Amino acid sequence: MNIRRVVTATSIFAAAGTVLAQPVVDGTFDPVTEGSFYSDIIWANNVPTGFGNNEAGDFSGGNFGDPENVTTGIEIRIPLSALGLTGNETIRMAGWVNSGDRTFKSNQIIGTLPIDTPNLGGPQDFNAPPLDTTTQHISVDLSSIATGAETVDGLLDSDVIYTRVFLQQNYTGFGNETDGTVDGAGPNGGGSEIDAVYMAKNGGDLYIFIAGNLEFNGNGLDIYIDTGAGGDATLGSASGSGGFIPSGQSGLVFDTGFDADYVLSIDSTDDDADGMTPNVPRAYFGGINSDINLLGTLAGYGAANAGVPTGGDAGVPSVTLAVDNSNTVGVEGNPASPTPIAPDADWAYGSELNNVRAYLDTANNRLYVFVGANMEVNYNKVQFFFDVRPGGQSTILDTNVDISFNAVNNQAGITFDSGFAADYWMNFNTGVDGGTNTDVRFMDSTVLRTNGAQFDPFFGVITDYGSYFGGDVAIIDFSGPRLDIQDGSLGGLYAEYAPRLISDDAFNGVIPTGIPGLITVALNNSNVGGVTDTTADSNAVRAVNTGIEFSIDLDELGWDGNQDILMAGWISNAGFDFISNQVFGGLPAGSANVGPRDTDGDGVADLDWNSIAGTQYINLTNPPVSCPADLAAPFGVLNIFDIQAFIGLYNTQNPAADLAAPFGVFNIFDIQAYIGLYNQGCP
């Protein structure tokens, strides 16, 4: 076996007398502490991922419901002149569902809240943690919203011209309506929610449609409008018949830049005239620095009377109001249980392979492999096949042990590229435990013998082990405790120790033993670079320093101490039957997903990697000699494109350009180091 010797920045650093630690299996390649151990990149992917790209900011908000599909709610027409507007300005709007006395605010806000925020209660400072990370208002350019007459009936009809200006992204803490009646007064429940906000204008009127529900128990929908002309950044007390509306939230501080000029509030209570008529909406409107004026108690609501107020204070402009409370979809009434926001070390929204490094630690009898990667938390699989000794399976057999729901045998018929015969198999995956709602990760492993699993002909049973380890753990270390005893009655043996070196002589009365830590595995899913779903930029691919990292004992692997250690593998779906385009060794540039392992649809795996251009395995111990200064296409030639690529890495302080001590600092020594590598040329 040839040992490749390449001068790198980390080897110079080590030669200077600094002692570096052994690689730490944590899913991260640290070029400072581990660069002198791991090889340069052995393989870098050139194919965009067909299994989803993990992008910064990705998250899944869980089950919010369907706020975008709500077509009933609170509909308002208000003259633009009442707001001192012409219809061409940009306004800001804040608002929320509130208790009847306006002292306890819900989590139904026009604007954003941190995911799964519960009801807010009393007055808040929206600029203070944790609300300072989100914006509790919206901005609307009135010149860009739809124009046309609307029928104020509480219905978002199919032919309306409204423009949506807000969509809710939080569950409701004020009850989830399930009754489905227009007035929400049925026996099966009621609730209040803001699902979306729509706006339109026509002539001199502004139309506002709040998709959702307003429970007829006195809950209020309070809308504050900033027209840009003065106003208050902090709510104080007020007077007049509706003065309790801002007073109930007195002390509330709006977002920076929001100064409330007007308040428009809707609620429903018994008719003030007879004290008996239930569920009668009423509206309040006024300038925030003046008395809050009661527009009038409505005789009814909705299409029956077009929501025209009856009464109201002198000089108050007419506002038309309608409510339809029959929505039963929209946001849910429980927290959404969201997934993390990418980047996150434990979570990814796509699966990809970017690069591979290796370290053969013969002194400690270990092989270390680092794969710059992401694994989506949906039980997608990344498989590792190793060729480490003469023999092995050039085509996967169907007589191997049953592990991971018989995954290996179900892939029987897949043929590796010429020159590769598998002796050992591992499979890594991560997903969500439905019982605990936590993310978990697993590694499975087994020996692949030339003629299939080891078999005892007398008892007619397999004596090789299918091994697994994992769960809600940071490090997978195959430390037990499960270890089946083959007494002649078990058709399959399972263990939570690495499978090859389990001492099993149970037929002679010897209890088998397992050795902890023969395989250790870690995942860091925080990469948001590397290949995307459309590109495979070489610099980005080579810069990925987080992913899957594992170490395996060389005797457990079965290495004969002489043969080069070869590794094949690929990412597939959870059932192992659909293969992505993320393949070790690579595919032709631009390749789509490989597809089913059963290429002719007869139910038998028959994929032959020899039919695909390229070599779909890599040599971990004797890879082709690299040229560390060769950073850009055309590879194998050093030219101005490589220099430009280095300058780009250096200017963005990419770790790939940090070539010389002091590491972590980008200076003239890194430039000199690159010039030296460039002058060495390519072999």
Secondary structure, DSSP 8 states (H G I E B T S, - for coil): --------HHHHHHHTT--------SSB--HHHHTTTS-S-SEE--S--SS----TT-------EEGGG--BEEEEEEEGGGGT--S-SEEEEEEEEE-TTS-SEEEEESS--STT----BS--BTTSTTGGGS-SSEEEEGGGSEES----SSB--TT---EEEEE--S--SS----S--TT--STT----EEEEEEEEEETTEEEEEEEEE--TTT-EEEEEEE-SSS-BSB-----STTTHHHHTTTT-B--TT--B-EEEEEEEES-TTTS---SEEEEEEEETTS--EEEEE-S--GGGTTT------TT----EEEE------EE-SS-------SSBTTB-SS-EEEEEEEEEEGGGTEEEEEEEEE--TTT-EEEEEEE-SS--BSB--S-S---TTTHHHHTTT-B--TT--B-EEEEEEEEEETTTTEEEEEEEEEE--TTSS-EETTTTEE-SEEEEEEES-SEE----S-B----S--SSEEESS-STT-EEEGGGTEEEE--TTSEEEEE------S--SS---HHHHHT--BEEEEEEEHHHHT--SSS--EEEEEEE-TTS-EEEEEETT--STT----EES-SSSSSS---BGGGSSS-S-EESSS-----TT--SSSTT--SHHHHHHHHHHHHTT-GGG--SSSTT--SHHHHHHHHHHHHH---
